[in-house]
C-alpha cells in the first residue's frame, strides 16, 4: 500500500486543524505502515498528460486528485476511492471503489 506525497500533505493538514485527541498518533502509525511516493519527473509527465486530457474533455478536476491519479498511473498502482467521479474516466488510471 502507498500514498502520493500530496496525500500526505492532505493528511498532515487534517492533523493540524483537527481538535480530536490522538490524531497525530494515528497519522504516525499510518505512515509507519505505508510508502509515500514522491512527485518526480515521471509523475509530472503523466500529470501533464492528464491535465491536457481533462481540459480537452471540458471536465476539470481538482489539482490534488490529478496528482494522485498521475502518481498511481506512473507507479502502476490502483487507486482505491469512494469518489469515482474524480478518477473513474481518466486514461491509464486503474480505480477500485469502496463504500
Secondary structure as UniProt FT lines:
FT   STRAND          2..4
FT   HELIX           5..17
FT   TURN            21..22
FT   HELIX           23..33
FT   STRAND          35..37
FT   HELIX           41..57
FT   HELIX           63..74
FT   TURN            75..76
FT   STRAND          78..81
FT   HELIX           84..87
FT   TURN            88..89
FT   TURN            91..92
FT   STRAND          94..97
//
